[in-house]
Amino acid sequence: MSADHDHDEQGHGHGHGHRVTFDPADAGRDPHEHPDRAHRAVRLGIGGPVGSGKTALTAALCRALAGEVDLAVVTNDIYTTEDADFLRRAGVLDADRIEAVQTGACPHTAIRDDITANLDAVELLEHRFPGLGLVIIESGGDNLTAVFSRGLVDRQVFVVDVAGGDKVPRKGGPGVTTADLLVINKTDLAPMVGADLGVMTADAHRMRDGLPVISQSLVETPDAPLVADWVRAQLRTLATVS
Amino acid sequence: MDPVALMLADSRFPGGGHVHSGGLEEAAARRLVTDEASLRSFLVGRLRTAGALAAAFAAAATGGGPDRAAHHAELDSELDARTPSPAQRAASRTQGRGIARAARRAWPSRALDDLLRVAPRPHHPVVVGLLVADPFEAAQVVAYHAVTGPATAAIRLLGLDPFGVNAVLARLAGELDAVARAAAAHAGTPPADLPAPGSPGLDLLAEAHDRHHREEVRLFVS
């Protein structure tokens, strides 16, 4: 086993950023094959359990950001066009800016294991709208293990809701622990379902080791201002990189 | 067997194949397929028509002589001519595009780039034939795909016993082999002279499925 320096043009021996290789024949550097993002939209995944408010958050982000960035949405529904229809009815985007993917399986297969159908939908939208700046890919409702492939999205948001129980963040799973942003949704329901928001938020921060957490209620703030601000910051960062 | 062929035949290959049922979803919705016996009948029918057609084109796409791109482009349009259902043409091109996307990263080649320049959404058997060197193996891969897609869709849609469905597939080995062998014999056949087996039933199911998509999304694209 050998350690090869990573992400640093200075060479070896700095004591940080090393990668481990298990290949005794590997003497070369990590080729850093990052797909070229210069000519494509930033891709944002929104995942989370059934009913947690992913579609409502997507609609809120469309309302908040449509005036600033050229955007489109890919929905992953199971059996229905419910989510795509909701977005069309909400009037937050033109109908031809919304593509619905048929998943053929649990949504996590189509957003993580084999992302081809989703990539196809994203590239179709990019082709249709050449100046596209942001594509929001909404996963169908799924469980706590659902995460987006990094081959499909640049950033991902995981949405859980207060009504799903205040133990959800503690249960972890890659969605809760690794998403770039965790949103605790429907905070207005806490008193009605007997959920302890303090416990929920503390658990979320403990499980995520410094990654951001936003609590919100779309009843109180329909345009999801905190999440929209986070998305704006990501767009700035990603635009700088590409 | 060539590792490329093994990888392409593996259901874990990320080419978007799992979103296609090859008409099985529509057949299940119409209660034409309800159990292992009716599934077997569906699979045999599909293998001898759509499967045999795809296999012959995959075998033919392994060759091509000095101007492979022109050969592949010709195969691509000849396969269009043998696929009367627009929905099936679209499904084949979507899957071809999916495989080509994954293959560009895995096995980058001038031949693949050339094909994608003339046909950005190439037919599935043409891409497989381009990637797999041996005509028999290329034919095997697409003939196998012709039945495994619907078979796994049947497990998901009808809740059939996966061991039972797997046994149905295993018992198709002889038919699969015969289809692939017949197809491999067409490796050097000019595109216009390739066989054109058809299945009006599958064509109609594909069109009906496509119409339902516009009314309500179903689980599978085709």
Interface residues (C-beta under 8 A of the other chain):
Chain A: D77 I78 Y79 T80 T81 A100 V101 Q102 T103 G104 A105 T109 A110 D113 D114 I115 T116 A117 L119 D120
Chain B: R12 P14 G15 G16 G17 H18 V19 H20 S21 T94 R97 G98 R101 A102 A153 R156 H213 E216 V217 R218 L219 F220 V221
